[in-house]
Amino acid sequence: MLRTIVILSNLVPLLAVAEGSTPPLRLSALPAPNELAALLWERAPRLQPSRVRLADARAGLERTHLLPNPALDVSWNTIPIGELNPPGLEKPLANVPNYVFGLSELVEIGKRGPRQRSAASTLGSGLEDARAALFDTYFDLSERIAAIAAAEVRIASLTELAEDARRLTEIQKARAEKGDTAELDVDRSAIEEEKLWTGLADERAKLATGIRDCGAIVGSPCEPFGSSDAAEAYLDQREQGGAAIEDRPDLRSLELQKAAAGHALDLADTRKIPDPTFRFGYVHDSFLVSGNQGNSLFVGVSLPLPFFDHGQVDGRFAQATIAASSRTRDLLIEQAHSQLQRLTEERHTVEERRTRLKNKTLPLARSVVKRLEEIVRRGGAPLQDLLLARRTLGELTVAAVDLDLSAQQLAVTESRVRGEGPPAPPELHFTP
């Protein structure tokens, strides 16, 4: 069955290329962390909303550097109705009205700088949020890959045990036909063999689920490792930590949110300063019979009076955002330090158990099973002893892989807490 899965996984990329879809992710030849991060940023469905939010934040920053649009005023004034003055004026609609063409422009005082700085900090916060989302996706993918690797190692180990059990069942059947053993021993051997095949089927189901979950994260098919050696090598690798918690993307995002709120507070304070709107225009007057000037220009200015709204509401909101961002950041840092302490202790315990099991207990169990197999074949020991030893070996094999998986998952969790993700694509780098 494992061979069938590998063959099918090799056919999937060929079909994908033929159909013009995205190529698969080969777990046996994973790209470098920075390349994998770039691939996730490009393909992962869950990261696409982050790309949209970043585009919106970039547009918002660019918008703050644009000047307000001027307004064009066109009006037709002094339209006569009722009795004319002077009476009897010919063509009143042509000889009485005036025509006004004007331009007005808002001039902001002290507001463009704080607005631009706030938008720049907001963009920086969005970039850090996108990096945090990319890191979470990368860590989730790492956990799925580790689960796939564990399933492949279990499948390889259980396949070997199941094949040994099958051979023993055949031997017991041959001995029972000769009268050298009881039929009950044959049944016991067959039951133990069936139990191993059932466990093997469960692991194959886990492998299929892991491959499906991996593909859902990446946005393209995932190929399994294809060999237990490659899978074990992945479970054995550990990324070296050392990054400061304060450099975690979500914490940097909170710091930039605080900075953006500070600039927004400055902007709210400048709302007390009224922004003038300057007007300039041309007037053409046709009511010359009354002595009006036929052609003239006008200039003017209007000022809003900030009696009611002078930025006090925006200021209170900015102050609340500053306080919330600072408090949340402090709490997350405290929580991260506490988590790291517990993770370090747990990893130390798991690594000790893992080393003892793989270097001492598991080799001893394999040796006992091999020796008992030979003795039982010669009829020198009861079958129950071999079945018990093989069951113990199977449980220890699964336990060893579970410890490998636990150690890998704890390493990923520690990286997640520290924020030690892969190098992000250049477009996610922020320069204040």
Buried (B, 14 or more C-beta within 10 A) or exposed (E): EBEEBBEEBBEBBEEBEEEEEBEBBBBBEBEEBEEBBBBBBEBBEBBEEBBEBBEEBBEBBEEBEEEEEEEEEEEEEEEBEEEEEEEEBEEBEEBBBBBBEBEBBBEBEBBBBBBBBBBBBBBBBBBBBBBBBBBBBBBBBBBBBBBBBBBBBBBBBBBEBBEBBBBBBEBBBEBBEEEEBEEEBBEBBBEBBEBBBEBBEBBBEBBBBBBEBBBBBBBBBBBBBBBBEBBBEBBEEBEEEEEEBEEBBBBBBBBBBBBBBBBBBBBBBBBEBEBBBBBBBEBEBBBEEEEBEEEEEEEEEEEEEBEEEBBBEBBEBBBEBBEBBBEBBEEBBEEBEEBBEEBEEBBEEBBEBBEEBBEEBBEEBBEBBEEBBEBBBEEEBBBEEBBBBBBBBBEBBBBBBBBBBBBBBBBBBBBBBBBBBBEBBEEBEBEE
